[in-house]
Amino acid sequence: MISILLVDDHSLVRAGIARMLADEADMQVIAELSTGEQAIDFVRSAECIPDLVLMNARMPGMGGVEATRALLETYPDIKVVAMSSVVSGIIPSQMLRAVAHAFINKNIEIVDILKVNCMVCAGQHYVSQDAATHLALDPFKKEEQALFDKLSRREMQIAQMLTDGKQVSQISHYLELSPKTVYSYRYRIFEKLGIYSDLELTILAIKHGLTEDSQGLKHLPQINAAG
């Protein structure tokens, strides 16, 4: 029996995946959570460590990347399957750098999710074909990839929260940092990316695949980030 922890901030996605996995005799969803922080707290307090975590890559707060890294640093035997509707840009490479064992498109068929779960628990790795194609092109996109690589892990976390529409006061409360510290991080993010506003940050995030809200936003104005 494969015990599964399901982590996704979209309740309908969680419910749908959990319902389909419930029909599998050899798989059991032991908990459904909505944030990376909840996932870490659950595993730390759980009597039984899950065999596998289905982790949404892009979530408010800590997010899937940092949650994956934190989980595997402490619990290296857990297998993590990263999920995202974004298969290009920096999200897939970030999750794989965090040592996720697989990366799948959220649009994948349930039968394929089951196969990936079994493969990963058997010690194999998997990247969905569409994500693999984009990752294979990464050497030709060094300038694009290097842009957000300039940010530290904390700066990346705050940048993602800003693109989610979070206010400095909300970020301050959530991360337990002073507003002054958050403003300082925000300034450094803008400086490193060569931008001057949250709007420009959001546009860059969409164009570089840092956010999943890219559909219908393909004709945004061009932002020329300073090198």
C-alpha positions in Angstrom: 0.0 0.0 0.0 1.4 3.4 -1.1 0.5 6.1 1.4 0.1 9.5 -0.3 0.1 13.0 1.1 -1.8 15.4 -1.3 -0.7 19.0 -1.2 -2.4 21.6 -3.5 -3.9 25.0 -2.8 -6.8 24.4 -5.2 -9.5 22.5 -3.3 -11.2 21.2 -6.5 -7.9 19.7 -7.7 -7.3 18.0 -4.4 -10.8 16.6 -4.3 -10.6 15.3 -7.8 -7.2 13.6 -7.4 -8.2 12.2 -4.0 -11.5 10.8 -5.4 -9.7 9.0 -8.3 -7.0 7.6 -6.1 -9.6 6.3 -3.7 -10.5 3.7 -6.3 -7.0 2.2 -6.2 -6.6 -0.7 -3.8 -2.8 -0.2 -3.5 -2.9 3.6 -2.9 -4.2 5.6 0.0 -4.4 9.3 0.5 -3.7 9.9 4.2 -4.2 13.7 4.1 -5.1 16.6 1.9 -3.4 19.8 2.6 -3.2 23.3 0.9 0.2 24.7 1.7 3.8 23.6 1.9 4.0 24.7 5.6 1.1 22.3 6.4 2.8 19.5 4.6 6.0 19.9 6.7 4.0 20.2 9.9 2.0 17.1 9.1 5.0 15.0 8.3 6.8 16.1 11.4 3.9 15.2 13.6 2.7 12.1 11.7 3.0 8.7 13.3 3.4 7.2 9.8 5.6 9.1 7.3 4.0 9.1 3.8 5.6 7.1 1.1 4.9 9.7 -1.5 3.9 13.4 -1.7 1.9 14.8 -4.6 3.1 18.4 -4.4 1.8 21.4 -6.3 4.8 23.4 -7.4 3.2 26.8 -7.1 1.4 27.7 -3.9 1.1 30.7 -1.7 3.6 31.1 1.2 6.5 28.7 1.2 5.4 27.1 -2.0 6.1 23.6 -3.4 9.8 24.2 -4.2 10.9 25.2 -0.7 8.5 22.6 0.9 10.0 19.9 -1.3 13.6 20.9 -0.4 12.7 21.1 3.3 11.0 17.7 3.4 13.7 15.9 1.6 16.5 17.4 3.6 14.9 15.9 6.8 13.1 12.9 5.3 15.2 11.7 2.3 13.1 8.5 1.9 10.0 10.3 1.0 9.2 10.5 -2.8 7.9 13.7 -4.2 5.9 14.1 -7.4 5.7 17.7 -8.4 2.6 18.9 -10.2 2.0 22.1 -12.2 0.0 23.5 -15.1 3.1 25.4 -16.1 5.6 23.1 -17.9 7.9 25.9 -19.3 10.0 28.6 -17.7 11.7 28.1 -14.3 9.1 26.2 -12.3 10.0 22.7 -13.6 13.8 23.3 -13.2 13.3 24.7 -9.7 11.3 21.6 -8.6 13.9 19.2 -10.1 16.7 21.2 -8.4 14.8 20.7 -5.2 15.3 17.0 -5.9 11.7 16.2 -6.7 11.5 12.6 -8.1 9.1 13.5 -10.8 7.5 16.5 -12.5 4.1 16.1 -14.2 1.6 18.3 -16.0 -1.6 18.8 -14.0 -3.5 17.9 -17.2 -2.1 14.4 -17.1 -4.6 11.5 -17.2 -5.3 9.8 -13.9 -4.0 6.5 -15.3 -0.7 8.2 -16.0 -0.6 9.6 -12.4 -0.9 6.1 -11.1 1.9 4.9 -13.3 4.2 7.7 -12.2 3.4 7.1 -8.5 4.4 3.4 -9.0 7.5 4.3 -10.9 8.7 6.8 -8.3 8.1 4.5 -5.4 10.1 1.9 -7.3 13.1 4.3 -7.4 12.6 5.7 -10.8 12.4 9.3 -12.0 9.9 10.8 -14.4 9.4 14.1 -16.2 6.3 14.6 -18.4 7.1 14.9 -22.1 6.0 18.5 -22.5 8.1 19.6 -19.5 11.1 17.5 -20.7 10.9 19.3 -24.1 11.1 22.7 -22.5 13.9 21.6 -20.2 15.9 20.3 -23.1 15.8 23.8 -24.6 17.1 25.4 -21.4 20.7 25.6 -22.7 19.4 27.9 -25.4 17.6 30.1 -22.8 20.5 30.9 -20.5 19.7 34.6 -20.3 16.1 34.0 -19.4 17.0 31.4 -16.8 19.7 33.5 -15.3 17.3 36.4 -14.7 15.5 34.8 -11.7 18.6 32.8 -10.7 19.9 36.1 -9.5 17.4 35.9 -6.6 18.2 34.2 -3.3 15.7 31.6 -2.0 14.1 34.1 0.3 13.9 36.7 -2.4 12.3 34.2 -4.8 9.7 33.3 -2.1 8.8 37.0 -1.6 8.8 37.6 -5.3 6.2 34.8 -5.8 4.1 36.2 -3.0 4.2 39.6 -4.5 3.1 38.2 -7.9 0.2 36.5 -6.0 -1.0 39.9 -5.1 0.1 39.8 -1.4 0.7 43.1 0.3 3.8 43.8 2.3 1.9 43.7 5.5 0.5 40.2 4.6 4.0 38.9 3.6 5.4 40.3 6.9 2.8 38.5 8.9 3.0 35.2 7.0 6.9 35.0 7.0 7.2 36.5 10.5 9.4 39.3 9.2 9.2 43.0 9.9 7.6 45.2 7.2 10.9 47.0 6.9 12.7 43.8 6.2 10.1 42.8 3.5 10.5 46.2 1.9 14.2 45.7 1.9 13.8 42.3 0.1 11.4 43.9 -2.3 13.9 46.6 -3.2 16.7 44.1 -3.8 14.4 42.0 -6.0 13.6 45.1 -8.1 17.3 46.0 -8.3 18.4 42.6 -9.3 15.7 42.2 -12.0 16.1 45.8 -13.2 12.4 46.7 -12.6 10.6 49.4 -10.6 7.1 48.1 -9.7 5.1 45.1 -8.7 3.3 45.3 -12.1 6.7 44.8 -13.9 7.5 42.0 -11.5 4.2 40.3 -12.4 4.8 40.7 -16.1 8.2 39.2 -15.8 6.9 36.3 -13.7 4.3 35.5 -16.3 6.7 35.7 -19.2 9.3 33.5 -17.5 6.8 30.9 -16.2 7.1 31.8 -12.5 3.3 32.0 -12.2 0.6 29.6 -13.4 -1.7 32.6 -14.3 -0.3 32.9 -17.8 -3.3 31.9 -20.0 -4.8 34.8 -21.8 -1.9 37.1 -20.9 0.4 36.5 -23.8 0.2 40.1 -25.1 1.6 41.9 -22.1 3.9 44.9 -22.7 7.6 44.1 -23.1 9.8 44.6 -20.1 13.5 45.0 -20.6 15.2 43.9 -17.4 18.6 45.3 -16.8 21.4 42.9 -17.0 
